[in-house]
Amino acid sequence: MLLGEALRRARRRNEAREALRGALTSFDAMGARVWAERTRRELRALGEAPATAEPDGLAGLTPQELQIARLVSGGASNREIAAQLFLSPRTVEYHLYKVFPKLGVASRTELARLVLTGAPATA
């Protein structure tokens, strides 16, 4: 990736594209999201629109939503989660209200199954 960045800055665009494409493939295979996103930005700077990686179901959640989803999957109630995170129970309820449609689940059980296994729940 660093080679690709240096080549792009030296205006050697074709060579930079090749180096960055290879780096992107490697980073995606390793699961190095931050480095893959940096590589995608470099490719976009070259005028290329690289495909985004397959998003993990939980990747679309904010850090707060993810933390609440994990606590729900552990069986905690809204009141217990609120006490643990120093929030009000209504704030926890609001976050869950946002999490359910983002993940395509309709119950706490489905949410727990998704968080614990990483696979969508099937009815």
Residue frames relative to the residue before (quaternion, step in Angstrom):
aa qw qx qy qz dx dy dz
M 1.0000 0.0000 0.0000 0.0000 0.00 0.00 0.00
L 0.6572 0.5126 -0.3202 0.4503 3.58 0.91 -0.87
L 0.6156 0.5342 -0.3409 0.4684 3.56 1.08 -0.72
G 0.6528 0.5195 -0.3047 0.4595 3.56 0.96 -0.88
E 0.6423 0.5142 -0.3207 0.4692 3.56 1.01 -0.82
A 0.6679 0.4990 -0.3025 0.4619 3.57 0.93 -0.89
L 0.6503 0.5113 -0.3165 0.4642 3.58 0.99 -0.81
R 0.6346 0.5214 -0.3353 0.4614 3.59 0.99 -0.77
R 0.6806 0.4853 -0.2913 0.4651 3.58 0.92 -0.84
A 0.6682 0.4558 -0.2858 0.5139 3.55 1.23 -0.49
R 0.4692 -0.7186 0.3933 0.3298 3.57 1.37 0.22
R 0.4533 0.6183 -0.4868 0.4187 3.56 1.06 0.80
R 0.1320 -0.8875 0.4391 0.0449 3.48 0.66 1.30
N 0.6776 0.4945 -0.3157 0.4435 3.62 0.80 -0.88
E 0.6662 0.4844 -0.3023 0.4797 3.57 0.94 -0.86
A 0.6259 0.5393 -0.3303 0.4563 3.57 1.05 -0.77
R 0.6325 0.5363 -0.3332 0.4486 3.60 0.96 -0.85
E 0.6614 0.5117 -0.3115 0.4513 3.58 0.88 -0.93
A 0.6763 0.4900 -0.2948 0.4644 3.58 0.87 -0.94
L 0.6904 0.4804 -0.2852 0.4595 3.58 0.92 -0.88
R 0.6143 0.5338 -0.3539 0.4610 3.62 1.02 -0.66
G 0.6570 0.5025 -0.3068 0.4709 3.57 0.96 -0.86
A 0.6512 0.5093 -0.3124 0.4679 3.56 0.97 -0.85
L 0.6447 0.5279 -0.3230 0.4487 3.58 0.96 -0.85
T 0.6369 0.5230 -0.3237 0.4648 3.57 0.94 -0.85
S 0.6729 0.4969 -0.2930 0.4631 3.58 0.90 -0.91
F 0.6780 0.4934 -0.3022 0.4534 3.58 0.87 -0.93
D 0.6413 0.5102 -0.3287 0.4694 3.59 0.99 -0.78
A 0.6552 0.5176 -0.3126 0.4529 3.60 0.97 -0.83
M 0.7025 0.4512 -0.2579 0.4861 3.59 1.07 -0.74
G 0.4408 -0.6962 0.4570 0.3348 3.57 1.21 -0.38
A 0.4119 0.6960 -0.4767 0.3445 3.59 1.23 0.47
R 0.1863 -0.8510 0.4830 0.0882 3.56 0.33 1.30
V 0.6627 0.5169 -0.3251 0.4335 3.58 0.85 -0.92
W 0.6835 0.4688 -0.2864 0.4807 3.58 0.89 -0.91
A 0.6265 0.5318 -0.3406 0.4568 3.59 1.03 -0.74
E 0.6564 0.4993 -0.3159 0.4691 3.60 0.97 -0.81
R 0.6244 0.5228 -0.3419 0.4689 3.59 1.00 -0.73
T 0.6510 0.5056 -0.3078 0.4752 3.58 1.00 -0.84
R 0.6312 0.5263 -0.3340 0.4616 3.60 0.99 -0.79
R 0.6318 0.5240 -0.3367 0.4614 3.61 1.01 -0.77
E 0.6423 0.5110 -0.3247 0.4700 3.58 0.98 -0.78
L 0.6563 0.4980 -0.3147 0.4713 3.59 0.96 -0.84
R 0.6334 0.5119 -0.3372 0.4723 3.60 1.01 -0.71
A 0.6203 0.5376 -0.3405 0.4585 3.58 1.07 -0.68
L 0.6663 0.4690 -0.2932 0.5001 3.57 1.22 -0.47
G 0.5865 -0.6034 0.3608 0.4021 3.57 1.26 0.03
E 0.5619 0.5782 -0.3907 0.4442 3.57 1.26 0.22
A 0.2563 -0.7580 0.5800 0.1528 3.57 -1.04 0.76
P 0.1401 -0.8218 0.5469 0.0767 3.61 0.08 1.23
A 0.5382 -0.6113 0.4701 0.3402 3.54 -1.13 0.66
T 0.4279 -0.6754 0.5295 0.2834 3.52 -1.09 0.69
A 0.5755 -0.5864 0.4399 0.3625 3.54 -1.18 0.56
E 0.6006 -0.5317 0.4407 0.4028 3.56 -1.24 0.44
P 0.3441 -0.7661 0.4957 0.2215 3.58 -0.54 1.05
D 0.4490 -0.6284 0.5684 0.2836 3.51 -1.13 0.77
G 0.6021 -0.5971 0.3809 0.3686 3.60 -0.95 0.75
L 0.7246 0.4309 -0.2393 0.4816 3.55 1.01 -0.78
A 0.5007 0.6898 -0.4130 0.3208 3.60 1.23 -0.29
G 0.6580 0.5302 -0.3119 0.4343 3.60 1.14 -0.52
L 0.5751 0.5987 -0.3785 0.4093 3.58 1.25 -0.09
T 0.4926 -0.6075 0.5233 0.3382 3.53 -1.21 0.53
P 0.6647 -0.5001 0.3468 0.4334 3.63 -1.14 0.33
Q 0.6444 0.5133 -0.3239 0.4652 3.59 0.99 -0.79
E 0.6624 0.5002 -0.3080 0.4650 3.59 0.92 -0.88
L 0.6407 0.5249 -0.3200 0.4600 3.56 0.99 -0.81
Q 0.6504 0.5100 -0.3159 0.4659 3.57 0.93 -0.86
I 0.6631 0.4897 -0.3022 0.4787 3.59 0.93 -0.84
A 0.6376 0.5238 -0.3308 0.4579 3.61 0.96 -0.81
R 0.6559 0.5010 -0.3162 0.4678 3.59 0.97 -0.79
L 0.6563 0.4975 -0.3168 0.4706 3.59 0.99 -0.76
V 0.6153 0.5292 -0.3379 0.4766 3.59 1.07 -0.71
S 0.6647 0.5076 -0.3118 0.4509 3.57 0.94 -0.84
G 0.6421 0.5029 -0.3164 0.4844 3.57 1.25 -0.38
G 0.5973 -0.6153 0.3363 0.3892 3.57 1.29 0.04
A 0.4464 0.6997 -0.4555 0.3220 3.60 1.22 0.18
S 0.4331 -0.6729 0.5339 0.2730 3.54 -1.14 0.68
N 0.6838 -0.4654 0.3527 0.4376 3.57 -1.29 0.22
R 0.6523 0.5194 -0.3143 0.4539 3.58 0.97 -0.83
E 0.6561 0.5021 -0.3084 0.4716 3.61 0.99 -0.82
I 0.6424 0.5146 -0.3154 0.4723 3.56 1.01 -0.85
A 0.6451 0.5322 -0.3163 0.4478 3.56 0.94 -0.91
A 0.6655 0.4983 -0.3038 0.4653 3.57 0.93 -0.86
Q 0.6740 0.5070 -0.2960 0.4483 3.56 0.97 -0.85
L 0.7679 0.3546 -0.1802 0.5020 3.60 1.01 -0.83
F 0.4185 -0.7203 0.4541 0.3160 3.59 1.30 0.08
L 0.4669 0.6199 -0.4682 0.4226 3.54 0.89 1.08
S 0.5097 -0.5810 0.4973 0.3942 3.54 -1.27 0.03
P 0.6143 -0.5506 0.4047 0.3946 3.60 -1.16 0.49
R 0.6269 0.5359 -0.3450 0.4481 3.61 1.09 -0.62
T 0.6173 0.5263 -0.3497 0.4686 3.60 1.09 -0.63
V 0.6253 0.5163 -0.3306 0.4828 3.57 1.01 -0.77
E 0.6391 0.5279 -0.3139 0.4629 3.57 0.97 -0.89
Y 0.6372 0.5265 -0.3199 0.4630 3.59 0.98 -0.84
H 0.6668 0.4971 -0.3098 0.4607 3.59 0.88 -0.92
L 0.6509 0.4989 -0.3213 0.4735 3.60 0.96 -0.78
Y 0.5945 0.5671 -0.3458 0.4532 3.57 1.12 -0.72
K 0.6888 0.4549 -0.2669 0.4974 3.59 1.10 -0.71
V 0.6463 0.5548 -0.3115 0.4212 3.60 1.06 -0.80
F 0.6427 0.5746 -0.3416 0.3743 3.59 0.82 -0.97
P 0.7239 0.4043 -0.2862 0.4802 3.66 0.71 -0.88
K 0.5991 0.5697 -0.3728 0.4214 3.61 1.06 -0.64
L 0.7605 0.3573 -0.1889 0.5083 3.56 1.00 -0.82
G 0.4335 -0.7207 0.4477 0.3038 3.58 1.25 -0.16
V 0.5111 0.6129 -0.4426 0.4089 3.57 1.01 0.77
A 0.2963 -0.7787 0.5309 0.1545 3.55 -1.21 0.49
S 0.7889 0.2213 -0.1408 0.5558 3.60 1.20 -0.10
R 0.6434 -0.5117 0.4007 0.4044 3.53 -1.31 0.29
T 0.6112 0.5572 -0.3469 0.4423 3.58 1.08 -0.68
E 0.6639 0.4851 -0.2995 0.4840 3.58 0.92 -0.88
L 0.6282 0.5313 -0.3291 0.4635 3.57 1.03 -0.80
A 0.6547 0.5066 -0.3114 0.4665 3.58 0.92 -0.88
R 0.6463 0.5175 -0.3206 0.4601 3.58 0.95 -0.86
L 0.6647 0.5097 -0.2969 0.4586 3.58 0.95 -0.88
V 0.6835 0.4815 -0.2885 0.4667 3.58 0.90 -0.93
L 0.7190 0.4679 -0.2645 0.4406 3.59 0.86 -0.92
T 0.7873 0.3104 -0.1654 0.5064 3.59 0.95 -0.83
G 0.3987 -0.7191 0.4768 0.3107 3.57 1.15 -0.55
A 0.6416 0.4912 -0.3187 0.4954 3.56 1.32 -0.01
P 0.5209 -0.6346 0.4572 0.3418 3.59 -1.01 0.74
A 0.5027 -0.6524 0.4807 0.3010 3.53 -1.11 0.70
T 0.1675 -0.7665 0.6117 0.1010 3.55 -1.04 0.78
A 0.3599 -0.7583 0.5046 0.2019 3.53 -0.87 0.94
